[in-house]
Amino acid sequence: MNRRPHSISAELVDEISGRLAANRQVRYRLHRDGCVHIDRQLPFLCVYRQPADREDNGTASLMLGQAAYLKTSSDPDLQADISALIYSIVKTQSAAFGGFLLIELWAGEEREDAGRHPVRPAFHLHAPRQGAPGKTLDALEGALLGIRLRKQRAEVRISYQDDCFAPGLAPLLTHQEAARLECVTLGLEIRPVYRDPVTGEVLPFALNIMRRKVTLALKKAFYSFSHHSTRYRPRHYHELGRRAMTRAVWDTDQRLAEISERFDLLLHVTPVNVGEAWSAFEQSGYSRMPEFHYRPRSADPALLKRALYQTPLEKIEDPTLAAFFTAKRDELDRQITLLNDRNTPRFLHGSIQLFGDIDAALLDAAKKLMARPPGRGPCGKDEILDAGRFAQRAREEMAYYRERDPSLAARVEVRADVSGLMVSHGNFLIGADAGVSRARLDAAISHEIGTHVLTYHNGRKQRLKQLYAGMAGYEELQEGLAVLAEYLVGGLDIPRMQILAGRVIAVHGIMSGADFIETFRLLHHDYGFKPYTAFTIAMRVCRGGGYTKDMIYLRGLMNLLDHLGEHDEPDILFSGKIALEQLPLLRELQWRKVVQPAALMPRYLSDNNVRQRLSKLKSEPSLEHMMGNL
């Protein structure tokens, strides 16, 4: 946006008209805190005129998520210039589409009993007596009726009248001008339930809900109008959303990604002396609490928090992206707190806040898995590949993907300070003491590279950096996809599933107050895990003071199976590090061309046997079905 406020002059009107005729973005600051934003050629415009005689906090923000809006003043001295600008916009856009919808928003009156009782949202639609767009009104009414706030369902009424503009203000277009330009005008009066009725201060939680819901309702109205009253045929109402992002969006995205990159929570809570701790624990007869050492914290949590809350979230006009970034900021806040609380009693409570609790269904599934016989393993003694040989196979897999996309920058590293296998910032790290059985080779490659490395890379190819840094809650889907990959390539067996179940049981134990020794004994004596396996699971869930992430492998798989039974969209799941609960936001951003399809898909999905296995699983998406095929 041009930072210098503009007066609405004839030159500015001509400039805006020329840009629209060329299908170019329009964004200008106007005097009196005004703004005109039009993404591209579109058959609609939202208008808000700030009252000149009173405050009207929050109302303007209800339309700022639209792809075409004009925010201006109700000052009588400006109305002629405003009308000239609107006339020019409507004339240009209507010529392109054969019709145009102009909607003005304003705040209605407060209810007299506001503050004493929950006030339901209310909308009053003002429609013309002649030529009212019935299907558009139906679509808008239906969408508004679906809005709920504080458990109160919205009420909507429609009035048909001569003027459909804010009361006491001059018409934005005369009847003759609107008819000549094939323009329909509507008014939307909104009860201001998003602010305190006494002080007039904005109620931020209510406003955020109303912004999101009103934005969606208006897009549904524009979608209906486009199909029934213009030549434009969008495929989905989200397609009418904003594509051009403001500077605040990219600043927020950049800052949150930089904060994510400045620390790796998993690395900072993973012990660097697992081998030595196991040896000491074994020599003590499994009776002495092991002492774990951690790498020094590379970032100051206080400085990270300061940077986190300096992100300009409040400047983001788009409610979808505001929700997207707010969720990520909240998650980073909790992660930074965990970094600060490492090896303190507070750590476990913070981890539960981050990863959630274990519900009865998850615990029951874990116990049922533990009750199953182990099944058949590989015949004879399976060959174990050491870290060097496994790393070579991993590099071959990286080369396969790099042939298809040379921009893949991921590295494979064998490191002495890493236990087992992990992906950090897109690089595949292999512990120097790690070993992988040949029977599990494809499963491990598909888990780590086919899921974690690929989704990081695909996220790197997106404009939104959160898609490689990780959307809020992304880890559960990541691990669910990774375990599903093991199943699809035939590398998942009952013992592996029982390890995932054992992690859930161990996390439940530490949530109930168990320490490391008690957790080890629960796994070893009660559930029959071998000593080193029981030690490893106990180490993973007790590290840092109680790291509950390990329960999300099984939970992520179960939730992913539920999702696969209802949706057929594997591509979107690999477009970055995303979360199932945020898929609606992601789908919207795809329709708006803000998010692109995945650059690379996992190699195993090109295999006919894998596709057949996936198809059968979709027809019966349950853990029981999976277990029956192991």
N, C-alpha and C positions, 0 to 999 in steps of 0.2 A: 504494500500500500504506500502511496505517496504520503510522506509524513506531514506535509504542509496542508493545513485545512484549505479547502477550496470554497469559494462562493459559487452559487449555482448560476453561472453566467451562460450566455449564448455560446461562447467558445467551448465551455466544458460540456454542454449538452451535445454539441456537434461532435466533440471528441468521443464521448461515450457512445453516441449513435454509430460512429464510424468503427469503433472497436467491436461493437456487437454485430454489425453487418459483416465484419470479417471473422466472426465467431471467436473473438479474443476475450480474455478475461478483463473484467472491469472491477477495479477496487480503488476508491478515492475517499479520503477523509473530507468531510464537509464541515462548514461552520456550525456552531452550536452543538458540538459533540456528535455530529452526524456522520453517516457512512453509507456509501452505496457499494454493494458487493454483488456481482453477477458473474458466475463461473464461466458461462458459455451461453450460446443461444438456447433459451428455454422459454416455454410458453406460460410463464407465471412470474409474479413478483409479490412479495410480502412487504407491507408498509407499516411503519410505526411512527407516530408523531408524538414526541414528548410534550406533555402539557406544559404550557408556559407559566401557569399560575400555581403549580403544586408539584411535589415530588411524586414519582411513580416508580419506586424502586422495584427492579426485577422484571417488569413487564417486557421491556425491549429484548431481554435475553431469550425470551420464549421463541423468537423467530430467527435468532442469529445463526442457528444451525442450518438454515436453508441455503440452497445454492444461489438464490436470487432474493435480495432484500434491500430495502431502503429505510434507513433510520434517520429521522430528521426531526424538526421542531414544529410545534403548532403555532408559532408566532405568526400573526396575521400578515405581517410585512413580507413573509417568505412564501406565502401560499401560491402566489402567481408563478414564482420561479420553480417551486416544487411541482406544480401542475405541468409546467412546460417540460421539465425533465421527465416526468412520468409519461406524458404524451409521446415524447420522442422514443422512450424505451419501448412502450407498448406498440407504437407504430412499426418499429424495426422488428421486434420479435414476432408480432402477429403476422407480418408479411411473410416470415419464414415458416410459420406453422399453420396459418389459416384460422387462428383463434388465440385468445389470451385470457388468463384468469388473474385478476387483481384482488388481493385480499388485504384488508386493513385490520390490524389487531389493536385493541385497547382494553384497559382494565375497567371492570364494572364497579358497582358499589359494594362496600363491605356489608356483611350481614350484621344486624343489630346485636345478635347474641354471640358474635364472634369473640372468642377468648374464653367463653364459659362452656361451650360444647364443641366437639369436633365439627368442623365445617367441611361439608363435601365440596369437591370441585364442581363448578357450574359454568356452562358455556351457553351463550345466546348467539345464534347464527342469524345474521341480517341478510336476507336475500331479496333480489328485485321482484316486483310484482309481475313483470313481463320477462320472459326468456330465462327464468331461473333454471340452472343446470341440475335437474332432478337427480340424476345418477351421481353427480359429484356431491350434492348435498347429502344423499344417502350414505355415500362412502365416508364423508367427513363426520356425519352424525354417528355412524357406527363406530368409527375409530375413537371418537371422543367419549362415547358411552363406556368404552372399555377402560378408561382411565380410572385408577383408584388411588386415593391418598388417605393415609391414616385409617385404612379399612373402610373408607367411605367411597361408594361408587358415584361417578359423576352424573350430573343431570344435564340434559341438553334440551333447549327449545329453539324453535325456528320461527322467525317473524318475516312476513313479506311486506315490503314497504318501498317507497319511492327512492329514498336515499340509504345507501349501505355504508356510510362512513361514520367516523367517530362523532358523537353528538357535539354540536356547537362549532364544528369545524367545516370549512368549505369543502365541497366535493373534490376529490382528487382528479376526476374527469367529469365533464358534464354528460348528461344522458346522450346527447347528440354525438359527442366525441367517442364515447364508448361504443355506440352502435356503429359509427363509421369505421372504427378500428376492430370490429368483431371482438370486443372485450366484454367479459362478464365481470361484474364487481360484487364482492361479498364482504361483509363485515363479521368479525369474530370478537365478541365481547367476552372477557374472561374474568371470573371472580378471582380476586387477588389472594388466594389461599396460601400463597408463597411468601407472605410477609405478616409481621405482627400487626394486628388491627389497631393497636393502641399507639405503638411507637413508630410504626411504618418501616421498621427494620426488616431486612430480608431474612427469611428462615432458610438457611442454605440447603438443608436436606430436602425440604419440600420443593424448593426451587429447582434443584437438580432433577427430581422426579418429574416435575411438570415440564421442564425443558425437554427432556428425553421423550416424554409421551406426546406433547404437543407437536414436536418436530416430526415424529412418525405419523401422527394423524394428518398433518398438513401434506406430507409427502404422499399419503394414500389418496388424499383429495386431488392433488396435482396429477397423480397417475390416472385416476378415473377421468379427470377432465381431458387429459391428453388423448386418451383412447376414444372418448365419446364426442369431443368437440374440436379436435385439431387433427392435423395429418401426422402427428408424432405418435410412435408406437413403442414406448419403452417396454422392455421385457419384464421389469420388476420395479416396484416403487422405490427401492433403494437406488436404482439407477439414476434417479433424479436428485440424489444427494450431492453434497459438495465434493469436488475433486481437487480444487485449488486450496492448498493449506496456507494458513497464515504463518508468520515468522514464529509466533508463540508455540505452534505445534512442533516445528522442527527444533526450536531451542529446547523445549521440554524433552523431546525424544532424545536429542543429543546428550543432554545433561544426565538423564536417567541411565542411558547406556554407558556413559563414562563412569558413573558411580558403580554400576554393575561390574564393570571391567576392573575397578580398583581393588576388588577383593574377591576371593573364591571361598565361600563359606565351607564347601565340602572339603577343600584342601586344608583349611585352617582347623577343622575339627577331626581330621584323620590323623591318627598317631603315626609318627615316623619311625617308631621302634617296635613294630608288631612282632618281628621275628625274635628279638631279644626278650620281649615281654612274655611271649609264648614259652620260650625255654625256661624262664624263671618260674612261670606258673606251673609248668609240667614238673619241674624239679621239686616244687613245694607240695606235690601230691594234690594239686588243684585246690589248695586251701588258703593260699596267701593272695591277697588282692594285688593284681598286676599294676605296675606303675607305667602309665603311658606318657610319652613325651610328644609335644606338638611343635610345629614350626612357628617361628615368631610371627606375630600379626603384623602384616605389612601396611596396614592403614589405621589411622586414628578414628575410632568410631564417632567421636564427638565432631570431628571435621566432616566426616561423611554425612552425619545427620544435618549439619549446617548446610552443606551443599544440597542435600536432598530437599530441604524445605525452602530453598531459594529458587526452585524450579517454578516457572511462571504459569502454573496450572490455572490460576484464576483468569488468565487472559485468553484461554482457549474458548472459542465461540462454539465449536462443534461438540454437542453433548455426547456423541458416541466416542470421540477421541478423548474427551474429558474423563469419561468413565474408564476408558482403557488405561489412561495414564494414572488416574487416581488409584486404581487397584494395584498397579505396579509400584507406585510410591509407598503404599501401605505395606506391601510385601517387603520391599527393600528396608523399610523402617524396622520391621520385625527381624529381618536377617542381620542388620547392623547391630541390633540389640543382642542377638545371639552371639555375634562376634565379640561383643563387649563382655558378655556373661559366661564365656567359656570357662568350664571347670568351677562353676559356682552352682549353688542350689537353684538359682533362678533359671538356669539354662533349660532344664526340662520343661518348665512351665512355658517358656518362650517357644520351645520346639512344638509343643502341643498347639499353641496359638497359630503357628505357621502351617502345620500339617494336619491339624484337626484331631478328632478323637477316633477311637475304634468303635464302630457300631456293632450291634449283636450279629448282623448278617455276616460281616467280615470275620469276626471271631469264630462264628459257627463254621464258616467255609474253611478257615485255617485248621480247626480241629478235625473236621471231616477228612481233609487232605492228610493229616498226620495219622489218621486211623487206617489209611489204605496200605495194602502190602506194597513193597517198593517196586514190584514189577521186574521185568527182565532187563538187565544191563547188557553191555557189550560182551560178546563171547571172548573168553580168555582175558589176559591182562591188557588193558587199553594203553596205547603208547601216549606218553606225556611229552608235549612240546615245551621246551624251556622258553624263557622270555625272548631270547635271540631268534629262535626259529619261528616263534609265533609272530614276532615283530616283522619278520620277513614276509610272512603270509599276509599280514595286515598292510604292508607297503604295496604288495601286489594288488590288493583290493583297492587301495587308494589310487593306484595307477590306472585301474579300470575306469574309475569315475573321472579321473583327470583327463583321460582321452575324450570323454564326453563333455567335459567342461574344464578347460585349462585353467580357469580362475580358481579352482579348488586349491586352497592354501594350507590345508590341514597337514600336520606332521605326525609321525609315529615316533614316540620317544620311549626308550627303556630307562627307568629312573630308580635309583636306590631309595629315594625318599617317598616312594609311592607303594602302597599295599594293594595288590590285586590289579584290577583294570579300572580305568576311569577316563572320561573325556572332560577336559578343562579348556574353556575358551576355544573349542573346536578342534583341539589337538588330542590325539589318542595316546594316553600315558599308560605304560605297562610296568608294573613293579619288577625290579630286577630278580626277585625271588619267585615271581609268578610262573605258574605252569598251567597249560591248558591241554586237556585230553583231546586226542584226535577225533573222538566221537562228538566232542563239543565244539570243534573248531568252527564249523560253519555257523553254529548258533552264536558263538561269541563274536564273530565278525559281523553277523547281521545285527546283533544287539548293539554293539558299540559303534560300528561304522555306518551300517545301513540305517540306523536310527539317530543316534546322538550326533555323529559327525555330519551326516547329511542334513539334518534339520538345522544345525548351526549354519552350515554353508548356505542352504536355501534362505535362511533368515538374513544372511549377509547380502543376498541379492535383492532384498526388498528395500524400499525407501525408508520404511519405519524400522529403526534400529532395534526396537523392542522384540522384533521377531527373531533376532539372533541372541540378544541378551536374555530373552525369555519373558513371555507374558506372565502375569501374575498367576500362580498355580500351575505352571506348565509342567512341572516335574512328574506329576502323577500320570499324565497322558504319555509323556516321554517313556516312562518305565513300562506303562501298559503296552505301548507300541513295541518296545524292545523285547518284552517277554513274548508277545504275539509273534514277533519275527522268529524267535527261537522255535516256536511251535510250527510255524509255516515251513521252515527249512528242515524239519524233522529232527531237531536237536534238543527238544524239550522232553524230559522224562519225569517219572514220579519223584525220584530223589531230588531233582532240581526244584520241582514244585513244592516239595516238602521243606526245602530250605526257605523258600519264600513264605510258606506257612509258618515255619519256625520263627521267622523274623517278626511276623504279626504277633505270635504268642509271646515272644520276648519283649516286644514293645508294650504289650498289654501288661506284662509283668512289671516293667519298670514304672509304668503309669500307676500301678497298684502299690508301689513302694519297694520293689525288689532291688537289691544291689547287684553288683557284678557276680559275686559268688553264687547268690541265690538264682540268678538268671542262668548261669552256667549249669548249675545242678538241675534246674528245671528242664533244660534242653537235653542234658546228657542222661540223667537218671530217669526222668519221667517220660521223655519222648524219644530216647534212644539214639540221639545224635552221637557220632564219634567225638572224642574229646577235642580234637583240633577244630572240627566243624562247629561244635558248641561254643568253643572259645571265640572263633571268628564272628559268629552271630552275636554273642554277648558283647564283644568288643565294638561291633558296629552300632549296636543300640545304646551302649553305655558311654560311648565316646563323647567328649566335650561336657559331660554331665547329664547325658540322656538325650540322644538324637533319634527322634521318632520317625525320621523319613523312611526307614526301611519297611514300614507297613504299606507304603503307597505302591509297591510293586504289585502285590496281589490285589489291592483295591483298584489300582489303575487298570489292571487287566480285566477285572470284573465290570467296571464302569465302561471300558472300551467295548466289551462284548455286548453290553446292553445297547450301546450306541450303534454298533454294526448291525444289530438286528432291525434298526429303524432307519438307517441312512445308508446311502451308497455313494460315498464321496471320499475315497482313499486319498486323492490328490491333496485336498485341503489339509489333511492331517499332517502332511509332510512339508507344508509351505513355510514352516518356521517352528520355533519352540512355542507352541500354543497350548491352550487349556480347553478341555471339552466345554466347560461352562461358559467360555468366552467365544465359542464358535458362532453364535448369532452376530456378535460384533464383527467377527472376522468375515463372515459371509457378506454382511453389509458393506464392509470396506472393499471386498472383491467386486461387488456390483458397482461400486463407485470408482473402481480402477485405482484405488489407493494401494491395494495388496494384489500382487501378481501370483499366477500359478507357480508351483514348485519347479525350480530349475532342474533338479535331479530327483529321480525316484529310485527307491531301493532296487538293487540288482535282482534280488530274489523274486520280485513281483513280475519279472519277465518270464519266469519259469512256469510251464504249463501245469506241472504237478502242484506248485504253490497256489496258482490261481484256482485250481479245482478244490484244493483244501480250503481256501478262503471262502469260496462260494458255498461249500457245504457248511462251513462254520456260520456264515451269515444266515443260512436257513434254520439253524438251530444254535443260536449264539448263547451258549451257556458253559459254565465251568465243567459241569458234569459231562457234556458232550466232548469237550476237549480231553478230559481225563479218560474217557472211554476209548480214545484213539491213541493213547500213549502206550 
